[in-house]
Amino acid sequence: MKVLIDIGHPAHVHFFKETIRRLIEKNHQVIITSRKKEMATDLLDDLGLSHIVLTSQKKGIVGLFFELIERNLKLFKVVRERKPDVMMAIGGIFIAQVGFVTRVPSLVFYDTENAKLQNALTYPFATAVIVPKCYKGWVPKKNELRYSGYHELAYLQRGVFQPSMDIAINNGLAPDQPNFFLRLVSWEANHDIGEAGWNEKFLVALIDWLTLKGRVIISSEAQLPMALKKYEYKGKASLVHHVMAFCKLYIGESATMCSESVVLGVPGIYIAKTSRGYVDEQTERYLMSEKVESFDIDKVKSTIDDMIAVEDQYWQARHEAMLADMVDMPEFIISKAQQFSIPSTSTG
């Protein structure tokens, strides 16, 4: 089987890296196409994975529109030359549209309901739209597939990822005090159009208060104010999950990184005006996270105090109950690729 995997974001590298390893181990051929966005290509290079860079991230609706055209044309050329049996991606707008034209099956994995424009331009063209059972957005019934799990399990489930305290300390964790991991986003992705995040006043007030309770580590897509640079995560991007796994609490604007923390057994607080089905499920069903939909510093402080007051054994029990319900994500992804791939003479 010859599989093309399209990478458009650093999170996509994490999602597919174990699947890629297992595919190669099973003697399947893997073609990776990539996009220069933040650390995406750097992560692929760190993993020693060869990839074809198609485009760089462009900003705003007009920029994204022109990137869509450019990337589709370049991906079309790669598909014609390399002849994959199946294509996979997160979000998947490019593989869905190119796959529709070339008749190569496209498997779109997604979990973000509020990317309405992207989804409208993707889902009707995809061979299969594969979403978690907790996904609350629209999916065409003719190509909908659902599963018990989260994207983050593809690279953080047991047997795939083993946190190391030594690696965490070498990358910024303070072992002698509670650590709080903060994540700020740039709000420049297509699903962020019309959204806005924390302002500097809110951020400074939160961090000044948190530093009285322990070590603050900030991971930020946007440039931090000079006064906050000393809290910036300075470790290796590919090793950040080791640090997150030993933190007391996650607090941030990123739903993905909140879910990563929860999957690692660390409770999370998601502070944003929008939500996700997986955050709702982790909050309401598994009681592993909390949502705060207003940038009210007092509300955020009280939520943090409530969560850090809870015994570690409680979070461990909730974590185990959640994991018991989940699929083996890499094997599930591979099984779908095999199910939908077109016959060929490829190895595998």
C-alpha positions in Angstrom: 0.0 0.0 0.0 1.3 3.5 -0.9 0.0 6.1 1.5 0.2 9.9 1.1 0.0 11.9 4.3 -0.4 15.7 4.0 1.0 17.7 7.0 -0.2 21.3 7.5 0.4 22.0 11.1 2.8 20.8 13.9 -0.1 18.9 15.5 -0.5 16.9 12.4 3.1 15.6 12.7 2.3 14.3 16.2 -0.9 12.8 15.1 0.6 10.8 12.2 4.2 10.0 13.5 3.4 6.7 15.2 1.1 5.7 12.3 4.0 6.5 9.8 6.4 4.4 11.9 4.0 1.4 11.9 3.3 1.7 8.2 7.0 1.7 7.4 7.5 -1.2 9.8 4.8 -3.2 7.9 6.6 -2.4 4.5 4.1 0.1 3.2 5.3 3.1 1.3 4.7 6.6 2.8 4.8 9.9 1.0 4.7 13.0 3.2 3.7 16.4 1.8 4.3 19.3 4.2 3.5 23.0 4.8 5.8 25.5 6.4 3.7 26.6 9.5 5.5 27.1 12.8 7.5 24.0 13.7 5.8 21.6 11.3 8.7 21.0 9.0 11.2 21.2 11.8 9.4 18.4 13.6 9.4 16.2 10.5 13.2 16.9 10.1 13.8 16.0 13.8 12.0 12.7 13.2 14.2 12.0 10.2 11.1 11.9 7.9 11.7 13.0 4.3 8.9 15.3 3.1 7.9 17.4 0.1 7.3 21.1 1.1 4.3 22.4 -1.0 3.6 25.8 0.5 4.2 28.2 3.4 1.4 29.5 5.6 -0.3 32.6 4.4 -2.3 35.0 6.6 -5.9 36.2 6.3 -8.8 35.0 4.1 -7.2 36.3 0.9 -3.9 34.7 1.7 -5.5 31.4 2.6 -7.5 31.4 -0.6 -4.3 31.8 -2.8 -2.6 29.2 -0.7 -5.5 26.8 -1.4 -5.0 27.2 -5.1 -1.3 26.9 -5.0 -1.3 23.9 -2.7 -3.9 22.1 -4.7 -2.0 22.5 -7.9 1.3 21.2 -6.3 -0.4 18.3 -4.5 -2.2 17.4 -7.8 1.2 17.1 -9.5 2.6 14.9 -6.6 -0.4 12.6 -6.8 -0.1 12.2 -10.6 3.6 11.5 -10.3 3.7 9.2 -7.2 0.3 7.5 -7.6 -0.7 6.9 -3.9 -3.4 4.2 -3.1 -4.9 6.4 -0.4 -4.4 9.9 1.1 -4.8 11.0 4.7 -4.8 14.3 6.5 -6.2 16.3 9.4 -8.6 18.9 8.1 -7.9 17.5 4.7 -9.2 20.3 2.4 -6.3 19.7 0.0 -6.4 15.9 -0.2 -10.2 15.9 -0.4 -10.3 18.3 -3.4 -7.4 16.7 -5.2 -8.6 13.2 -4.4 -12.0 14.0 -5.8 -10.4 15.1 -9.1 -7.8 12.3 -9.3 -10.1 9.6 -7.8 -7.6 8.7 -5.1 -9.4 7.9 -1.9 -9.1 10.7 0.8 -9.5 10.1 4.5 -10.1 13.3 6.4 -9.6 13.1 10.2 -11.0 16.1 12.1 -12.3 17.2 15.4 -12.9 21.0 15.1 -16.5 21.9 14.7 -16.1 25.7 14.3 -13.9 25.5 11.1 -17.2 25.8 9.2 -15.8 27.3 6.0 -13.0 24.7 5.7 -15.4 21.9 6.5 -17.8 23.0 3.8 -15.0 23.0 1.3 -13.7 19.6 2.4 -16.3 17.2 3.7 -18.4 16.8 0.5 -15.3 15.9 -1.5 -13.7 13.4 1.0 -14.1 9.7 0.6 -14.5 9.4 4.4 -14.7 12.0 7.2 -13.5 10.3 10.3 -14.5 12.1 13.6 -14.7 11.3 17.3 -18.1 10.2 18.6 -18.2 13.4 20.7 -17.9 15.6 17.5 -20.8 18.0 17.4 -20.4 19.4 13.9 -22.0 18.7 10.6 -20.7 15.7 8.6 -22.4 14.3 5.4 -24.0 11.0 6.3 -22.7 9.3 3.2 -19.1 9.5 4.2 -19.2 9.8 8.0 -17.2 7.5 10.3 -17.0 7.8 14.1 -14.8 6.3 16.7 -14.2 6.3 20.5 -11.2 8.4 21.0 -9.3 11.7 20.5 -6.6 12.8 18.1 -4.2 13.2 20.9 -4.2 9.4 21.6 -2.5 8.8 18.3 0.8 10.0 19.8 0.3 10.1 23.6 -1.5 6.8 24.4 0.2 4.2 26.5 2.6 2.0 24.5 3.3 4.9 22.2 4.5 7.6 24.6 6.4 7.2 27.9 7.0 10.4 29.8 10.5 10.9 31.2 11.1 13.1 34.2 14.8 13.5 33.2 13.8 14.8 29.8 11.2 17.1 31.4 13.7 18.6 33.8 16.3 19.1 31.0 13.6 21.0 29.0 12.4 23.4 31.8 10.4 21.5 34.4 11.1 22.5 38.0 11.0 19.3 40.0 10.8 20.9 43.4 7.6 22.8 42.9 4.2 22.7 41.1 4.5 23.5 37.4 1.7 25.2 35.4 1.7 24.9 31.6 0.2 27.8 29.7 -0.6 27.8 26.0 -1.3 30.9 23.9 -2.4 30.7 20.2 -1.9 33.1 17.4 -5.6 33.0 16.2 -4.4 33.0 12.6 -5.7 29.5 11.6 -8.6 29.3 9.2 -10.9 28.0 12.0 -9.9 31.1 14.1 -11.2 33.7 11.7 -13.3 36.2 13.7 -11.9 34.9 17.0 -9.7 36.7 19.5 -7.7 35.6 22.5 -6.4 36.8 25.8 -5.2 40.4 26.0 -1.9 41.3 27.6 -3.5 42.7 30.8 -5.3 39.4 31.4 -2.2 37.4 30.7 0.1 39.5 33.0 -2.4 39.4 35.8 -2.8 35.6 35.6 1.0 35.0 35.5 1.8 37.3 38.3 -0.7 35.4 40.5 0.4 31.9 39.3 4.0 32.5 40.0 3.1 32.7 43.7 2.0 29.1 43.4 4.8 27.5 41.4 6.7 27.5 38.1 5.0 29.0 35.1 5.9 27.7 31.6 4.4 29.4 28.6 4.2 28.0 25.1 3.1 30.6 22.6 2.4 30.8 18.9 2.5 34.6 19.1 5.4 36.8 20.3 5.3 37.3 24.1 5.7 40.7 25.7 9.3 41.3 26.8 8.2 41.2 30.5 7.0 37.6 30.0 9.9 36.2 28.0 11.5 34.6 31.0 8.6 32.2 31.3 8.7 31.1 27.7 9.2 27.4 27.0 12.8 27.1 25.8 13.0 23.3 25.4 12.9 21.3 22.3 9.5 21.4 20.6 9.5 17.7 20.0 9.9 17.1 23.7 7.3 19.4 25.1 4.9 16.5 26.1 7.4 15.2 28.6 7.2 18.5 30.3 3.4 18.7 30.1 3.1 15.2 31.6 4.6 16.3 34.9 2.8 19.6 35.3 0.2 20.2 38.0 -2.3 21.9 35.6 -2.7 23.0 32.0 -4.2 26.4 31.4 -4.7 27.8 27.9 -6.4 28.9 24.8 -5.5 25.7 22.8 -8.2 23.0 22.9 -5.7 20.6 21.4 -3.1 21.1 24.1 -5.8 20.9 26.8 -6.8 17.5 25.4 -3.1 16.5 25.3 -2.8 17.2 29.0 -5.9 15.3 29.8 -4.8 12.3 27.8 -1.5 12.4 29.8 -3.5 12.5 33.0 -3.0 16.2 33.8 -6.2 18.2 34.4 -6.8 21.1 32.1 -8.6 24.5 32.0 -9.6 25.6 28.5 -10.2 29.4 28.4 -11.8 30.6 25.2 -15.1 31.8 23.8 -15.5 28.8 21.5 -15.5 25.1 22.4 -14.9 21.6 20.9 -16.8 18.4 21.3 -13.8 16.6 22.8 -13.3 19.3 25.4 -17.0 19.1 26.3 -16.7 15.3 26.7 -13.5 15.5 28.8 -15.3 18.1 31.0 -18.8 16.7 31.3 -18.3 12.9 31.0 -14.8 12.3 32.3 -14.5 15.3 34.6 -10.8 15.9 33.6 -11.1 19.5 32.5 -13.0 22.7 33.0 -14.1 25.3 30.4 -14.1 29.1 31.2 -15.7 31.0 28.4 -15.1 34.5 29.7 -11.8 36.3 30.2 -12.7 37.0 33.8 -9.5 36.9 35.9 -11.4 36.2 39.1 -13.3 33.3 37.6 -10.1 31.8 36.2 -8.3 32.1 39.5 -11.1 30.4 41.4 -11.3 27.6 38.9 -7.5 27.1 39.2 -7.7 27.0 43.0 -10.6 24.5 42.9 -8.7 22.1 40.6 -5.3 22.2 42.3 -7.0 21.5 45.6 -8.2 18.1 44.3 -6.1 15.0 45.3 -3.9 13.5 42.6 -5.6 10.1 43.1 -8.9 11.5 41.9 -7.4 12.6 38.6 -5.7 9.2 38.2 -9.0 7.4 38.6 -10.8 9.7 36.2 -7.9 9.2 33.7 -8.1 5.4 33.9 -11.8 5.5 33.4 -11.4 7.6 30.2 -8.6 5.5 28.7 -10.7 2.3 29.2 -13.2 3.6 26.6 -10.7 4.5 23.9 -9.5 2.8 20.7 -5.9 2.1 19.8 -5.6 5.2 17.5 -2.6 4.3 15.3 -4.0 0.8 14.5 -7.4 2.4 13.9 -5.9 4.9 11.4 -4.0 2.1 9.6 -7.1 -0.1 9.4 -9.0 2.7 7.7 -6.2 3.3 5.2 -6.3 -0.4 4.3 -10.1 -0.4 4.1 -10.3 2.5 1.6 -7.0 2.1 -0.4 -7.4 1.4 -4.1 -5.7 -1.8 -5.5 -2.2 -1.3 -6.9 1.1 -3.0 -7.3 2.6 -1.0 -4.3 4.7 -2.8 -1.7 2.6 -4.0 1.3 
